[in-house]
Amino acid sequence: MVRLESLDLVDVKNTEEGSIVFRDLPSGGSITGIYGQNGSGKTSVITALQCIRYLMSGWPLPLECGTGLVRQGSDSASIVAVFSTDLGEVTYGLHLQPTEDGKTQVSRETIELRASKNEGNGKGRRQTLLDHAVSEGELGLLDSTMSPANKWGSLKSVRKAEARFRQEETLSWSQYRSFVFSHSFMDTLTAIDGEISKNDVLPKIKMAARDMNRQLIDVLKILSQYARLNMRVMTTREGASVAFGYVPIEHGSNFDVLDIGRPVIVPEDLRLTIEQMVKQSNIVLPTVVPNLQLECDMQEAVTEDKKPGVRVFLKSVRSVGDKEVHIPFWAESEGVKRIVGMLSLLTRMFNEPDACIAIDEIDAGVFEILLGNILRVLAERGRGQLIFTAHNLRVLEVLPSKAIVFSTSNAKNRFLSIKGVRDTSNLRDMYIRSVNINDQPEELAPRISPSRVAVAFNKAGRVAEMTVAPTVKEPEHAQ
């Protein structure tokens, strides 16, 4: 099993420094809710997880990891993620730097392993398997280093290995993706192991290099598969799609969006995904929104590019007395549409220990008591990992304190847990109290003076009075 244990951020978005430890709950699952004022670094955690997932999957960095990822005024950002695996504790560190065209380059990656001792009895010494740094020279040529130098020097000496490394460095740099998790790099490592293994007698340094190479291959395979199959990150972009008449659906390794405002033709390979979403929704929805189910009209069709497709139109079905009322799903509330968009992810978190689900603004448009009940169930019985940001404070009353992290006003120490919490404490009340009297090591949020707010509104109104209002044309039907 793979589980994200901790995350360290330096100069990511508006977080100068911040660390979060993701703690397991008695259920065996892990829930971490990140709370705090607007602009206090909550989304930087979700963005960092999105970057990690794409890089470990071998994909180019997404839009969320482009402009604005590196904190303004800094030359680079760094993210360090620690995972517990069957091999031991694995640390993946990366440095990112902005480009002139608004994208982000991966300038350094490190993989460290602290192997388990004697089948899980304690941790061994931390070992650096690879420290790869790359930079662009004055002539546009790439300079790179790979450490530990003696072991990697031995591996590079294997036939054509160094040339293949150079080629992949250039390609991954140009495509804004990871060198370490590229398929070409992993294939080269496997080829190196095959070449070295042909020799019955090896020098000591060659043997050490071979052993390190095999460990690295195992680590990269585990993390790459985990990222592609088990990590899912719903950013505000996917979450906000419901406001524009779309529902995010999990399709393969990523999200797609389904237009719910009209009958729409989608590729044939989306049929099973949509059917699964509807089935899962109809199992869970009635338990959280009484008398509500989904109905999906599906007919065979042809897409615009003349390929097999499916005509899809979603409806909601509500029981009113002895009758069923069918209405287009787009007419449902934003909260219901958002719940449907998240259900497949939350279902995975509830059932799969390896699942790592991250959702930004999980409470957007969702009734606070409903959200609290869902998260309480996930905390008590969920087996996977859920990381979310939210503003609604009701959740603080239903989740254990170890499941909550607060963002602070200090960019150099962005995240902390409230001190002095007891089993009988109401975390919501303690948080509000701490904001008002500032009794924590860091300021959780700046205190707001109601009188100053009132004065500001008054002054703003005077500005409007002094402005000559333009002539407003009445609507035609009012004339």
N, C-alpha and C positions, 0 to 999 in steps of 0.2 A: 504494500500500500504506500502511496505517496501522499504527503500532507504538507502544505505550506506552513512553516513554523514562525517565520518572522520576516519583516520587510524593513529595510533602512533606505531612506531617501535623502539625497543631498542635492539642493538646487533644482528640484523638480517642480515646475510651475511656480507657485508662491511659497513653497516649502524650502527653506534654507537648510534645515536639518530636522529629521523626524524619524522615529522608530516605533514600530508596532509589533507586539508579540501576539500571535493568534493562539488562544488557549482552547484546549479541549474541554468539553462539558461531560458530566457523568454519563450521558447517553452514548458517548463515544464520538459524537459529532462535534462540530466547532462552529460557533456563530460569533461574529464580531461586527457590532454596529458602531459606526463612527459618527459622532454628533459634534455640532459646534456652529458658531455663527457663520453667516455667509462670507465666502472669501477667505476661510481659515484653513484651507488645505485638504478638505475632505476628498474632493474629486481627484487630487493629485495621487491618492492611493489607488483609485480605480484606474486612472490613466497608466500608472506604473505597472499594474497587473496586466493591462492590455498590451503594453510594450513587451513585457516578459513573455506573455503567451505567444505573440506573433514571432518574436525572435527565436524562442525555443522550438517553435513549429517549423522554422526555416523559411518564414514568409517575410516579405518587405514590411517595414513599419507602416501602420495605418495612419489615417488623417489625424486621429487624436494625438499621435506622437510626433506631430510636425511642429508648425509654428506655435510658439508659446510653451513648448515642453520644458526647455531649458530656462531657468529663472532669469528674468531680465537683469543684466549687469554681470552675469556669470558666463564664463567661456564654455562650461560643460556641466552636465548633470550626471549623477551616479545613482544606481539602483542596486541594492544587494538583497537577494532573496535566499532564505535558508529553507531547505526541504528535508523532511525525514523520509527515508526510503528504506527498502529492504537491504540495501548495501551499506547504509549508515546515513550520516548527516551530510547533505550535499549543499554547498554554497555556490550560487551563481551570481557573479558580480559583473556589472557593465557600466561603461562610461559612454555618454552620448554627447555629441556636439552639434550645434546648429549650422546649417549651410545658408549661403546667400539666397538660395531659391526657396527658403521656408521649409526645408525638410530637415531630417535629423540623421546624422551618421553614427554608426557604432565604431568608436575609436579604440575600445579596449574591452576584453572579456576575460573573466577568470572562472575557472572551475576548481573547487576544492572539495576534498572528501575526508571526512572523519569517520573511518570505518568502525563498525561495531566490533567489540572485543568478545571473543569466545561466544559467538552466537547470541549477542544481545546483552551480555553482562558488562555494561559500561561502554564508554566511548574510547576509541584509540586516538592517536595523534593526528592532528589536522595535516593533510598533505595536499600541496598544490599540484594538480594534474596538468593544468595548462594556464598560462598567463600570456594572452596574445594581445599585443598592442600594434596599431597600425596608424600611420599618418601620411598625409600627402605632401610631397616635397615641392620645391619651387617649380620644377619642370612638369609637375603633374604626376610624377612617378611615386609609387607607394613605398614607404619604408616600414618594415615590420620587425618585431622581435617575438620569439616564442620561448618561454621559460617553463620549467628549469632548463637552463641553457645546455648543460651537459647531456641530459637525457634527450632533449629535442634535437640537439645536434646529431646524436646517434641515430635517431629516427629519420632525420632528413637525409642522412647518407644512404638510406636504402634507395634502390634504383628508381629514378624519376620522381621521388617523393617531393623534393623541394620545388621542382618545377610545377608540379600539380598544386602544391600549396600556393605558390605565387599566382597561378592562374585563377584559383578560386578566390584569393584575396581581392584581386582586381574586380572580379565579377560581383562578389558580395558587396564590395564598397560601392560600385556603380548602381546596385539595386537596393541600397539602403536596408540590408538585412544582415543577419548574423553569419560570420565566417565559421564559428565553432559548431553551430547546429546545421550547417549546410549539408545536403546529401552528398555532395562531392567530397567534402572533408571527411565525413564518416566512412565513405567508400575507400578513401585513400588510407585511413587508419586500418581498416580491415585488410587492405592489400599489403600494408606494411607488416602486419602481424603474420600474414601468410608467408611472406618472404623470409622474415626472421626465423619462423618456426621450421624452415627447411634445414637449418643448421642444428646438428646434434650437440655441438659444443659452442657455447657463447661466452665472450668476455663478460666480466662482472657488470660493467656499465651497460652493455647491450642487453643483458638479462634484466637489469633494473628498468631499462627503458621499455622493454617488451611488457613487463608486468604493469608498468604505469599506463602504457598504451591500452592494454586490455581493460584495466579499470575505467579508463576514460571512455572507451567504447560502450561499456555497460551503462555508465552514468548517462551518457548522451542519449542512448536508446530509451532509457527509462523516462528521462525528463521530456524528450521529444514526443513520445507517445502520450505522456500525461498531459502535455500542453494541447495537443491536437484533439485528443479524445475526451478529456475530463475537465479541462478548464473552459469556462464560458464567462464572458464579461459583457454585461449590458450597460453601455454608456448612456449618457443623457441623450445622445443622438438617436439611438434605437428607442429609448423610453419615450422621447418626445414625439415619435412618429405617430402615436395614437391621436394626438391633437390635430393631425393633418389627414386623418382618415385611413391610417395604416396600422396593422398589428404586426409586431416583430415575431417571427417564427424561427425556431431553431432548425436549420437546414444543413445537414452534413456537419462540417467543422465550424460553421459560422452562422450568422443570422441572415435571413431574407426578410422582406416586408411584404405583407399581403394587403392589397388595396381592398378595403371593406366598404367603400362608398358606392360600389356598383358591381355588377357581374364582370369578372375579369378572367382572361385566359392566361393560364400559367403553364410552364413546361410540365410534361408528364411526370418527371421525376419528383415534382413537389406533391403529387397526389397522396402518397403514403404519409408524408410529413403533415399535411393538412388533416388527413383522416385521424392520425395519432393525436394531433392537437385537440381536435373536436372530442374524441373519445376520452382523453384525459380530463378535459374541461367538464364534460358531462358527468364524470365521476366525482370531481372535487367541487365544482361550482355550486351545486345545490346544497352542499354542507356549509358554505360560507355566504352565499346569496340565495336564500330560500326561493324555491319555485322558479329558478332560472336554469335553462339549458340552451345549448347551441344546436343549430340545425344547419347543415351544409348542402346546398344544391350543387351537384357535380354532373357535368355532361362532357362527353368527349368532344374535342374541338381541335383546331389547328392554329398554331401560333403565327405571329407575323412573319417569321422566317420559314414558314411552311413545315414546321416540325410538329410531331404529336403533342397535344396539349390537353388541358382540362379547363372547362368553363366553371368558375367557382363563384358562389355568392353565399355569404354567411348571413344567417338570421338568428335572432334570439327568440326563445319560446318561453313564455311565462304562463303559469297556471293561475287563472282567475276564476275562482269557484269551480264549476264543472267544465269550464271552457279553457282552451289553450289559445293564447294570443300570440301571433307571429308578427314580428316587426323586423326590419333590416337591422343588422347588428350595428351599423354605423350610428343608429339612433340611440344606442345605449350610452350610459354615462362614461366619461373618460376613465373613471376608476375601474369600472367593470372591464372595459377594453384592456386596460393595463394589467389587471389581474390575469386575464386570459393570456396575454403576452408573456407573463412571467411563470405561469403554471407549470409548463414543461420543465423549466429550470428548477423550480422549487421541488417538483416531483423527483428530479434526479438527486438533488441534495438530500431529500428525505430517505431515499433508498440506497444510494451508492456511496460507500465509504471513500472512494477515490475522487468523487465529484468536488470541484472547487468552483463555486458560483459567486460572481461579484456583480452587484447591481448598484448603480448610482441613483440616488433619490428614489429609493424603493417605496416611499410613502406618497409620491406625487399623485394626487387625485384619489387616494384610497382612504376610506373611512377608518379613523384611527382605532376604533375598537376591533374592527375586522382585521386590520393589520396586526394588532397586538395579539389577537387569538391565533392567527396563522403562525406568527413568529414564536409564540409560546409552544405550540405543537412541534415546530421544527427544533426548538431548543431541547425539548424534553425527549423527543423520539428520533430526531433526524440523525443520519449516520454520516453524512458528508460534511462539507465545509461551505458556509455562507458568509460573505463579507459584503456589507452594504453601508451606504450613507443615508442619512435621513435628518429631518428637522422635527418631526412630530414627537413630542416628549412622552406620549402615552407608552411607547415601547419601553422606556426606562423603568416602568412599573411592573413589567411582566418578564423581563429578561434578567438573569443573574448579573451581578456587577462585573464579574470577570468577562462577560460578553460585550461590555461597552468600553469604548475608548473615546476620549474627548479631544477635540482639536483646541488649540490655544491661540492667544493673540501673539505669541512669541514665535516668529518665523524660524528661530534657531532651536526651538524645542516644541515642535508642532503638536505632538500627541502625548497624552498622559491618562492615567486612571485616577479617579478621585480618591484621595486618602481618607481614612477613617470610616469606611463603609462597613457596616455590620450586617448580619443576616436579616435582621429586623428593620434595616434602614429602607426608607423610600428614596430610591436613587433620583427620581425626578425632583423631589423636594430638595434633596441635597445639592443637586446641580443648580437649581434656581437660586438657592441660598448662596452657593459658592460664587455664582456670577454677581450677585448683589453685594456681598461683603468681601469678596476677593480673599478667601482664606486658603487657597491652594498654592502650591509652589509656583505655578504660572497663572497669569490672568486668563480665564477661560473665554471671556468676552468683555469688551469695554462697556462700562456702565453708561446707560443712556438717561439723560435728564429729561423728564416729561416737559418741564417748563421751557427748556431750551428748544425742544421740538415744537412746542406751541408757538414760541416766538418766531421760529424759522418759518412755520406755515403762515403766520401773520405777515411776515416780510414778503414771502412769495406771493401772497394775495395782493399786496400793494404793487408789486411789479406788474401783475395782470391788470390792475386798475389803471396804471400809467400807460399801458400799451393800447394803442388804437386798434380796436377789434375790427377785423375785416367783415365786409358784408356777407351774411350767410344766406345762401339761396335755399328757399324752402323746397322740399320734394314736390314733384309734380302733382301727386295725389292730394297734397295739402292746399294747393292753390284753388 
